[in-house]
Amino acid sequence: MTVESGVSEAQSRTVAPNEKKRESIQVVEFVLGKEHYAIDLFDVKEVVEYTSITRLPNVPVYVQGIIDLRGEITTIIDLKHRLNISETGMVVSEASRIIVLDDRMTRSKVGILVDDVTSVSTFEADQVDYTSASMNREDSAILGIIKRKVKVRDRETNELIIWIDIRALLRDIMSIM
């Protein structure tokens, strides 16, 4: 799955609680553990199937290693470790995917390892709760919580998707590497 890349303005999406956003957002949705997450579509270059990862010595625990992606060395970040999502051991399945990030954003080849990529979706700004993300300003990696209406047993409920600011996460990661 290849995705056209563009310039994202994720940083400008932090909004005052009473200010209304009237734009739509496009995201790539994925799963980490049991939770649903999303990152801006325009921060993604492509999604590739899991391939063997070569471990590197003396790197932070969330740097899973490197892969050869069509002749280019690509650093793979384990998002579960970076976001402190507890799970017993690294579980790689047939559904595991690598989301290759736009190298105009990263200035090098970087991919993030996720359990599964579920879809590319568009949401209206009123489906995003920005105030929940501001509960913990120490972790600026959460832009908001996306609420999607789903029907479960003839009852409508909200499915929550954690919208991650991958640019903020990468700034932290790239400064360490």
KEKEBA-698923 format. One line per field, with one value per residue: residue in three letters; x, y, z of N, C-alpha, C in turn; residue number from 1. Coordinates in steps of 0.1 Angstrom, whole numbers. Example, Ala and Ser with C-alpha at 12.3 -4.5 7.8 and 13.67 -1.06 7.14 Angstrom:
REM residues 2
resn	ALA_SER
nX	132_128
nY	-57_-22
nZ	78_71
caX	123_137
caY	-45_-11
caZ	78_71
cX	132_129
cY	-33_0
cZ	78_79
resi	1_2
//
This chain:
REM residues 177
resn	MET_THR_VAL_GLU_SER_GLY_VAL_SER_GLU_ALA_GLN_SER_ARG_THR_VAL_ALA_PRO_ASN_GLU_LYS_LYS_ARG_GLU_SER_ILE_GLN_VAL_VAL_GLU_PHE_VAL_LEU_GLY_LYS_GLU_HIS_TYR_ALA_ILE_ASP_LEU_PHE_ASP_VAL_LYS_GLU_VAL_VAL_GLU_TYR_THR_SER_ILE_THR_ARG_LEU_PRO_ASN_VAL_PRO_VAL_TYR_VAL_GLN_GLY_ILE_ILE_ASP_LEU_ARG_GLY_GLU_ILE_THR_THR_ILE_ILE_ASP_LEU_LYS_HIS_ARG_LEU_ASN_ILE_SER_GLU_THR_GLY_MET_VAL_VAL_SER_GLU_ALA_SER_ARG_ILE_ILE_VAL_LEU_ASP_ASP_ARG_MET_THR_ARG_SER_LYS_VAL_GLY_ILE_LEU_VAL_ASP_ASP_VAL_THR_SER_VAL_SER_THR_PHE_GLU_ALA_ASP_GLN_VAL_ASP_TYR_THR_SER_ALA_SER_MET_ASN_ARG_GLU_ASP_SER_ALA_ILE_LEU_GLY_ILE_ILE_LYS_ARG_LYS_VAL_LYS_VAL_ARG_ASP_ARG_GLU_THR_ASN_GLU_LEU_ILE_ILE_TRP_ILE_ASP_ILE_ARG_ALA_LEU_LEU_ARG_ASP_ILE_MET_SER_ILE_MET
nX	9_8_12_4_24_24_25_21_3_4_13_-1_-26_-32_-56_-75_-98_-124_-124_-136_-128_-130_-122_-114_-98_-73_-62_-40_-50_-41_-32_-21_-12_-41_-54_-66_-50_-38_-22_-13_-22_-6_19_29_46_44_30_43_46_56_90_121_140_171_189_204_233_237_216_187_160_136_143_140_156_171_161_164_150_140_167_174_186_165_155_139_113_100_69_54_72_82_60_54_36_25_32_37_66_78_55_52_31_14_-2_13_28_48_50_61_76_72_101_107_99_113_140_156_155_128_108_78_70_40_11_-10_-23_-52_-69_-73_-86_-111_-119_-142_-135_-151_-153_-131_-116_-100_-94_-91_-66_-50_-47_-24_2_29_34_35_28_2_-23_-51_-83_-100_-134_-154_-185_-199_-218_-229_-243_-269_-268_-256_-223_-193_-162_-129_-101_-67_-51_-20_8_31_53_62_70_90_109_119_130_148_166_179_192
nY	-12_20_54_87_114_145_178_180_195_189_200_224_217_217_229_255_247_258_265_259_235_232_215_185_155_132_100_72_43_20_-9_-14_-37_-40_-18_9_31_61_79_109_108_121_119_95_73_48_15_-16_-51_-71_-78_-96_-83_-67_-67_-41_-32_-15_5_24_7_8_10_-12_-22_-26_-27_-38_-21_-23_-18_3_12_11_23_8_15_4_9_1_-2_24_39_28_6_-21_-55_-89_-97_-93_-97_-109_-112_-125_-104_-82_-51_-27_7_29_60_93_105_131_142_129_129_108_73_58_36_25_-1_-20_-37_-43_-28_-11_6_35_65_91_118_141_172_176_151_147_147_171_179_157_148_167_163_152_169_164_143_149_136_128_139_140_124_103_99_74_63_32_2_-21_-50_-41_-16_17_28_45_41_44_61_66_94_100_121_118_132_146_124_114_135_133_107_109_127_113_92
nZ	0_-10_-2_-10_-2_17_31_65_91_119_143_145_153_179_199_214_241_237_211_178_154_119_100_81_90_79_84_91_104_130_149_182_205_223_216_195_172_156_129_112_78_59_69_63_41_30_35_46_45_73_77_82_108_114_143_162_180_212_211_219_236_222_196_172_152_119_85_51_27_-4_-12_4_36_64_94_121_144_174_182_204_226_227_234_259_260_276_271_270_259_225_200_170_142_113_106_114_106_89_91_69_72_59_44_41_63_83_75_72_65_81_98_115_137_138_152_134_104_100_84_62_70_71_92_107_122_145_156_171_202_217_243_260_253_264_291_301_297_298_281_251_228_221_201_201_208_188_181_170_158_163_157_180_187_181_193_195_199_210_195_204_192_194_186_174_177_156_147_169_186_170_170_196_195_174_184_203_189
caX	0_16_4_10_28_23_30_11_4_0_16_-11_-39_-35_-67_-81_-109_-137_-123_-141_-121_-140_-116_-114_-84_-71_-53_-38_-54_-34_-35_-9_-18_-56_-59_-65_-42_-38_-12_-16_-19_5_32_31_50_38_28_48_45_67_101_131_147_184_191_216_238_238_206_175_152_125_148_139_167_171_157_167_137_143_180_177_185_155_155_125_110_89_61_49_82_83_48_52_25_30_28_47_75_75_47_50_22_12_-8_22_31_58_45_73_72_77_114_109_97_123_153_162_145_123_95_73_64_27_5_-18_-29_-66_-76_-71_-99_-113_-128_-145_-129_-159_-151_-119_-117_-86_-92_-86_-52_-43_-47_-10_10_42_35_29_26_-12_-30_-65_-89_-110_-145_-161_-197_-200_-230_-225_-255_-281_-266_-246_-214_-181_-149_-119_-88_-58_-44_-6_17_43_64_68_77_103_119_125_137_159_176_187_199
caY	0_32_66_100_122_159_185_179_206_183_208_234_211_219_239_259_239_263_269_248_232_229_208_171_149_119_92_58_36_8_-15_-18_-44_-41_-4_15_43_67_90_117_102_128_116_81_71_35_4_-28_-63_-74_-86_-98_-70_-69_-60_-32_-31_-2_14_24_-5_9_8_-26_-26_-21_-36_-34_-18_-20_-13_14_9_17_21_4_18_-4_19_-4_1_38_44_20_-3_-33_-67_-98_-100_-88_-106_-106_-121_-123_-91_-71_-42_-16_20_37_74_102_108_146_146_122_132_95_62_54_29_21_-15_-20_-51_-44_-15_-14_14_49_70_106_122_155_178_175_137_146_153_176_182_145_147_177_159_150_177_159_134_157_127_126_150_139_111_103_91_68_56_19_-5_-33_-57_-32_-5_25_31_51_34_55_59_75_101_102_131_110_141_149_112_113_145_127_96_112_134_103_84
caZ	0_-11_2_-15_9_16_43_75_101_131_154_146_156_193_198_227_242_232_197_170_142_109_89_83_91_73_92_89_116_132_162_191_216_221_213_181_172_142_127_100_65_51_75_59_27_26_45_40_53_82_72_92_113_120_156_163_194_218_207_228_235_212_182_169_143_106_74_37_20_-18_-13_14_50_71_109_126_157_180_189_217_235_228_241_271_260_281_265_273_247_212_193_155_135_99_104_117_94_91_84_65_74_49_47_41_77_92_70_70_63_94_98_128_137_145_151_122_99_97_74_60_73_72_103_108_134_157_161_178_215_220_257_266_250_272_305_305_288_298_270_240_217_218_195_205_208_177_184_158_162_158_162_187_192_179_202_190_209_205_194_206_185_200_175_179_170_153_146_183_190_162_175_208_191_165_192_211_180
cX	9_7_11_13_26_28_18_13_-1_2_5_-24_-42_-44_-71_-94_-122_-136_-127_-132_-131_-133_-117_-100_-84_-60_-51_-41_-46_-37_-21_-15_-33_-62_-57_-58_-43_-27_-17_-12_-7_18_37_35_43_37_34_46_58_77_111_138_160_186_204_220_238_229_195_166_141_130_149_151_166_166_163_154_141_157_184_176_175_155_140_124_99_81_55_59_82_72_45_39_29_24_40_54_69_68_46_42_22_6_1_26_42_52_58_69_79_91_117_106_108_137_162_151_141_110_91_66_51_21_-3_-22_-43_-73_-69_-84_-99_-123_-130_-139_-137_-159_-139_-120_-102_-84_-87_-71_-44_-42_-33_-1_25_45_28_27_12_-18_-44_-70_-101_-121_-153_-173_-197_-212_-225_-238_-267_-280_-255_-236_-202_-169_-139_-106_-79_-49_-30_1_30_55_70_75_90_113_126_134_150_170_185_196_211
cY	12_44_78_108_137_165_184_191_200_192_219_230_212_231_243_251_244_268_257_247_227_221_193_166_135_112_78_52_23_3_-17_-24_-45_-28_0_29_49_77_97_109_108_126_102_81_58_25_-9_-39_-64_-82_-87_-85_-74_-61_-52_-32_-17_8_14_12_-4_10_-7_-31_-19_-31_-30_-33_-14_-13_-1_9_17_14_18_7_10_5_14_0_16_44_37_12_-17_-45_-77_-102_-94_-99_-102_-116_-118_-109_-79_-64_-32_-4_28_52_82_107_123_150_141_125_119_85_57_47_26_7_-15_-34_-53_-30_-19_-6_28_55_86_108_137_160_176_160_136_154_157_178_169_144_157_174_157_157_172_150_141_149_124_139_151_125_112_94_87_61_42_12_-18_-39_-47_-19_3_29_38_42_46_51_70_81_105_113_124_119_144_136_111_123_139_116_100_120_125_95_91
cZ	0_-9_-3_-2_7_29_53_85_115_143_156_150_171_194_212_228_237_217_188_157_131_97_91_84_84_80_87_103_118_147_169_203_213_218_199_182_157_142_114_87_58_57_71_44_22_37_39_50_62_75_83_95_119_132_155_178_199_213_218_226_225_198_179_161_130_96_61_30_6_-19_-4_28_57_85_113_140_162_188_202_228_238_236_254_271_264_274_267_261_234_204_179_149_120_96_107_104_99_83_82_65_62_52_46_56_86_88_69_68_77_92_113_127_145_143_139_117_94_86_72_61_73_83_102_122_147_162_169_191_218_235_264_265_259_287_309_295_288_285_258_227_213_213_200_205_198_182_172_163_155_164_168_193_192_188_196_202_203_206_195_199_190_188_180_170_167_151_159_188_183_166_187_204_184_173_200_201_174
resi	1_2_3_4_5_6_7_8_9_10_11_12_13_14_15_16_17_18_19_20_21_22_23_24_25_26_27_28_29_30_31_32_33_34_35_36_37_38_39_40_41_42_43_44_45_46_47_48_49_50_51_52_53_54_55_56_57_58_59_60_61_62_63_64_65_66_67_68_69_70_71_72_73_74_75_76_77_78_79_80_81_82_83_84_85_86_87_88_89_90_91_92_93_94_95_96_97_98_99_100_101_102_103_104_105_106_107_108_109_110_111_112_113_114_115_116_117_118_119_120_121_122_123_124_125_126_127_128_129_130_131_132_133_134_135_136_137_138_139_140_141_142_143_144_145_146_147_148_149_150_151_152_153_154_155_156_157_158_159_160_161_162_163_164_165_166_167_168_169_170_171_172_173_174_175_176_177
//
